Amino acid sequence: MGLLALSAWIVTAGGGLYLLSIWLIEYDKDFHSMAATRLHPALLASHVVLACGGLVVWADYLVDDDDDLAWVAVVAIVLAATLGATMAIRWIGVYRSGRAARRLVLGGQHSRIALLDRPVREGPPERNFPLPVVIAHGAFAAATITLVLLTVYGSGGS
């Protein structure tokens, strides 16, 4: 079960790093002064450091079978998930306003597919996060937390 948790954690990290790369590409402090990011850089950095650090500690736990390392990884993943949930809640407003802006630009004359394909030119850097990636990242994060807790509490062994 521990290796399954590690695999899920790696997939989650991959999705998160993809979202981070979009945010870093789009982030321009001077340009976005009017439409500031809802995901503060310190919040984002803390989430990434806790999640990646917890992943390293979890891998070390699997190698060394040290229960103290497992609990450090649990604390790291729970804190990272708390920050991630905070960012997801903040992102929902950005996503909704982006969809509303696309509808306004299109004037309701085009199909729903055209609505989703057209990029929004102005707004915070997280406006371009693909919805399926955000949902998959959150779902894999929830699965990872569940598998980590099951492993730590002994349901699947290490």
KEKE-3310 file (N, C-alpha, C; in steps of 0.2 Angstrom, whole numbers, plus 5000, padded with zeros to 4 digits):
npx = (5004:5010:5019:5009:5003:5015:5016:5004:5006:5017:5011:5001:5010:5016:5005:5003:5015:5014:5003:5009:5019:5012:5007:5019:5024:5014:5014:5017:5022:5022:5013:5001:4996:4984:4975:4978:4986:4976:4982:4993:5011:5019:5010:5008:5021:5024:5014:5020:5033:5030:5022:5031:5042:5036:5034:5047:5051:5042:5046:5058:5054:5048:5059:5067:5059:5054:5044:5043:5046:5036:5025:5030:5028:5015:5010:5016:5009:4996:4996:5000:4989:4979:4983:4982:4968:4964:4969:4962:4949:4950:4954:4942:4934:4941:4941:4927:4925:4933:4926:4914:4919:4923:4910:4905:4913:4911:4897:4887:4885:4892:4896:4897:4909:4918:4918:4925:4937:4943:4955:4957:4962:4966:4969:4972:4987:4983:4971:4972:4973:4969:4953:4951:4964:4965:4955:4959:4971:4967:4959:4968:4976:4968:4966:4979:4981:4972:4978:4990:4987:4980:4991:4999:4992:4991:4983:4987:5000:5018)
npy = (4994:5006:5008:5010:5022:5030:5030:5037:5049:5054:5055:5065:5075:5078:5083:5094:5101:5104:5113:5123:5127:5133:5144:5150:5154:5163:5173:5189:5202:5216:5218:5212:5220:5226:5215:5206:5191:5178:5168:5169:5171:5166:5158:5148:5144:5138:5128:5120:5117:5110:5099:5092:5090:5082:5071:5067:5063:5053:5043:5041:5035:5023:5017:5016:5012:5019:5024:5037:5045:5042:5049:5062:5064:5063:5074:5084:5082:5084:5097:5103:5099:5107:5120:5118:5116:5129:5137:5131:5135:5149:5149:5145:5157:5164:5156:5155:5169:5170:5162:5169:5181:5175:5172:5184:5190:5182:5184:5175:5168:5158:5140:5130:5123:5132:5142:5137:5135:5147:5158:5169:5185:5194:5195:5186:5175:5162:5160:5152:5139:5122:5115:5101:5096:5103:5097:5083:5084:5087:5076:5065:5070:5068:5054:5051:5055:5047:5034:5036:5038:5026:5017:5021:5019:5006:4997:4992:4988:4991)
npz = (5000:5003:4992:4982:4987:4986:4972:4968:4974:4967:4954:4957:4961:4948:4941:4948:4947:4933:4933:4941:4932:4922:4929:4932:4919:4915:4925:4928:4937:4935:4924:4929:4939:4939:4938:4949:4955:4962:4969:4980:4979:4990:4996:4986:4985:4997:4997:4987:4992:5004:4999:4990:4998:5008:5000:4997:5010:5012:5003:5009:5021:5016:5012:5023:5033:5045:5057:5062:5052:5043:5050:5049:5036:5034:5042:5033:5021:5025:5029:5016:5009:5015:5011:4998:4996:5000:4990:4979:4982:4980:4967:4960:4959:4950:4939:4936:4933:4922:4913:4912:4906:4893:4888:4887:4877:4866:4864:4865:4852:4847:4848:4862:4863:4856:4865:4876:4870:4867:4872:4887:4888:4898:4915:4930:4932:4934:4927:4916:4919:4916:4918:4919:4923:4935:4942:4942:4948:4961:4964:4964:4974:4985:4985:4987:5000:5007:5005:5011:5024:5027:5025:5036:5047:5047:5038:5026:5027:5026)
capx = (5000:5015:5021:5004:5003:5020:5014:4998:5009:5021:5006:4999:5015:5016:4999:5004:5020:5011:4999:5014:5023:5007:5007:5025:5024:5009:5015:5021:5020:5020:5007:4996:4995:4977:4972:4983:4984:4973:4986:4999:5017:5021:5005:5010:5028:5023:5011:5024:5038:5027:5020:5037:5046:5033:5035:5054:5051:5038:5050:5063:5050:5047:5066:5070:5053:5055:5038:5043:5046:5029:5021:5032:5025:5007:5009:5017:5003:4989:4997:5000:4982:4975:4985:4979:4961:4963:4970:4957:4943:4952:4954:4935:4932:4945:4938:4920:4925:4935:4920:4909:4922:4923:4904:4903:4917:4908:4891:4882:4884:4896:4895:4900:4916:4922:4918:4930:4944:4945:4959:4956:4969:4967:4967:4977:4990:4979:4966:4973:4973:4964:4949:4952:4970:4964:4951:4963:4976:4963:4957:4974:4978:4963:4968:4986:4981:4969:4982:4995:4984:4979:4997:5002:4988:4993:4978:4990:5007:5022)
capy = (5000:5011:5010:5013:5029:5034:5031:5042:5055:5056:5058:5071:5080:5079:5087:5101:5105:5106:5119:5128:5129:5137:5150:5154:5157:5168:5178:5195:5206:5223:5217:5209:5224:5228:5209:5202:5184:5176:5163:5173:5167:5163:5152:5143:5141:5134:5122:5115:5114:5105:5093:5089:5088:5076:5066:5064:5060:5047:5039:5039:5031:5017:5013:5015:5009:5022:5027:5044:5048:5042:5054:5068:5064:5064:5081:5088:5081:5087:5105:5104:5099:5113:5125:5117:5118:5136:5139:5129:5139:5155:5148:5145:5163:5166:5151:5158:5176:5169:5159:5174:5185:5172:5172:5191:5191:5178:5186:5169:5166:5152:5134:5129:5121:5138:5146:5134:5135:5154:5161:5175:5189:5198:5192:5183:5170:5156:5160:5147:5132:5118:5112:5094:5095:5105:5092:5077:5085:5087:5069:5061:5072:5065:5047:5050:5056:5041:5029:5037:5037:5019:5014:5023:5016:4998:4994:4989:4986:4995)
capz = (5000:5003:4986:4979:4990:4983:4965:4968:4976:4961:4949:4960:4960:4941:4939:4952:4943:4927:4935:4943:4926:4918:4933:4931:4913:4915:4930:4927:4943:4933:4920:4933:4944:4939:4939:4953:4956:4968:4972:4982:4978:4996:4997:4981:4986:5003:4995:4983:4996:5009:4995:4987:5004:5010:4995:4998:5017:5012:5000:5014:5025:5013:5011:5030:5037:5051:5058:5063:5045:5041:5053:5046:5029:5036:5043:5027:5016:5027:5028:5009:5006:5017:5007:4991:4996:5000:4983:4975:4983:4977:4960:4958:4957:4944:4934:4935:4930:4915:4909:4910:4901:4887:4886:4885:4871:4861:4863:4864:4845:4845:4852:4869:4862:4854:4871:4880:4867:4867:4878:4890:4887:4904:4921:4934:4929:4935:4923:4910:4922:4913:4923:4920:4927:4942:4945:4942:4954:4968:4965:4965:4981:4990:4985:4990:5007:5010:5005:5016:5031:5027:5026:5042:5052:5046:5035:5020:5028:5022)
cpx = (5004:5017:5015:5003:5009:5019:5009:5001:5013:5016:5003:5004:5016:5011:5000:5010:5018:5007:5004:5018:5018:5007:5013:5026:5020:5010:5019:5019:5018:5014:5001:4994:4988:4973:4977:4981:4981:4977:4993:5005:5019:5016:5007:5016:5027:5019:5016:5030:5035:5025:5026:5042:5043:5034:5042:5054:5047:5042:5055:5060:5050:5054:5068:5065:5053:5048:5038:5043:5039:5025:5023:5029:5018:5006:5011:5011:4997:4990:4997:4993:4977:4977:4982:4972:4960:4964:4965:4950:4944:4952:4947:4933:4935:4942:4931:4920:4928:4930:4915:4912:4922:4916:4902:4907:4913:4900:4885:4881:4887:4894:4899:4908:4920:4922:4924:4937:4947:4949:4957:4962:4971:4965:4973:4980:4986:4973:4966:4974:4968:4960:4950:4959:4969:4960:4955:4968:4973:4961:4962:4977:4974:4965:4974:4985:4977:4974:4988:4993:4982:4986:5000:4998:4988:4988:4982:4997:5011:5026)
cpy = (5006:5013:5013:5021:5033:5035:5037:5049:5058:5059:5064:5077:5082:5084:5094:5105:5107:5113:5125:5131:5134:5144:5154:5157:5163:5174:5183:5200:5213:5222:5216:5214:5226:5221:5204:5195:5183:5171:5167:5168:5163:5157:5146:5140:5136:5127:5117:5113:5109:5098:5089:5087:5082:5070:5062:5060:5053:5041:5036:5034:5024:5013:5011:5011:5012:5026:5034:5048:5048:5048:5061:5069:5066:5071:5086:5087:5084:5095:5107:5104:5104:5119:5124:5118:5125:5139:5137:5133:5146:5155:5148:5151:5165:5162:5154:5164:5175:5166:5165:5179:5182:5173:5179:5193:5188:5180:5181:5167:5160:5146:5134:5127:5127:5142:5143:5135:5142:5156:5167:5179:5192:5194:5189:5177:5163:5155:5154:5140:5128:5115:5105:5092:5097:5099:5085:5078:5085:5080:5065:5063:5068:5058:5046:5051:5050:5036:5030:5036:5029:5015:5015:5020:5008:4994:4990:4987:4991:4992)
cpz = (5000:4997:4981:4981:4986:4975:4964:4969:4970:4955:4951:4959:4953:4939:4942:4949:4937:4928:4937:4937:4922:4922:4932:4925:4912:4919:4928:4932:4940:4929:4924:4939:4945:4940:4943:4954:4962:4972:4974:4981:4984:4998:4992:4983:4992:5002:4992:4988:5001:5005:4993:4993:5007:5006:4996:5005:5016:5008:5004:5019:5022:5012:5018:5035:5044:5052:5059:5057:5042:5043:5051:5039:5030:5037:5037:5022:5018:5027:5020:5006:5009:5013:5000:4991:4996:4993:4978:4976:4980:4970:4957:4955:4951:4938:4931:4931:4923:4910:4907:4905:4894:4884:4883:4878:4865:4860:4862:4857:4843:4850:4858:4868:4860:4861:4876:4877:4867:4873:4881:4890:4893:4910:4925:4931:4929:4931:4917:4913:4919:4918:4924:4924:4934:4946:4947:4948:4961:4969:4967:4972:4986:4990:4988:4998:5010:5010:5010:5023:5032:5029:5033:5048:5051:5042:5029:5021:5025:5017)
residu = (MET:GLY:LEU:LEU:ALA:LEU:SER:ALA:TRP:ILE:VAL:THR:ALA:GLY:GLY:GLY:LEU:TYR:LEU:LEU:SER:ILE:TRP:LEU:ILE:GLU:TYR:ASP:LYS:ASP:PHE:HIS:SER:MET:ALA:ALA:THR:ARG:LEU:HIS:PRO:ALA:LEU:LEU:ALA:SER:HIS:VAL:VAL:LEU:ALA:CYS:GLY:GLY:LEU:VAL:VAL:TRP:ALA:ASP:TYR:LEU:VAL:ASP:ASP:ASP:ASP:ASP:LEU:ALA:TRP:VAL:ALA:VAL:VAL:ALA:ILE:VAL:LEU:ALA:ALA:THR:LEU:GLY:ALA:THR:MET:ALA:ILE:ARG:TRP:ILE:GLY:VAL:TYR:ARG:SER:GLY:ARG:ALA:ALA:ARG:ARG:LEU:VAL:LEU:GLY:GLY:GLN:HIS:SER:ARG:ILE:ALA:LEU:LEU:ASP:ARG:PRO:VAL:ARG:GLU:GLY:PRO:PRO:GLU:ARG:ASN:PHE:PRO:LEU:PRO:VAL:VAL:ILE:ALA:HIS:GLY:ALA:PHE:ALA:ALA:ALA:THR:ILE:THR:LEU:VAL:LEU:LEU:THR:VAL:TYR:GLY:SER:GLY:GLY:SER)
# end
